[in-house]
């Protein structure tokens, strides 16, 4: 396995850990988060929304870096497994499904 593939796999793992870690923190500390946000709804509520947006942005960023394959050779980009950005619709679900399909295809190429 090449170095850039390890980095891409690390970012995919980071995305999954961040996603499920955020869900766990939100569920585990739900009452404390709500009480904190109610103390000053304008400042704390805005900070909570900003944290949520940042979390979603980082998950999507890590997924994009994780699905990218950086190579010096131009003919080896994405191992010819990515269908392209015009495949499917503009929804987040379709983008996630395409990313998942891409990761499965890359995994098959490495077997």
Secondary structure, 3 states (H helix, E strand, C coil): CCHHHHHHHHHHHHHHHHHHHHHHHHHHCHHHHHHHHHHCHHHHHHHHHHHHHHHHHHHHHHHHHHHCCCCCCHHHHHHHCCCCCCCCCCCHHHHHHHHHHHHHHHHHHCC
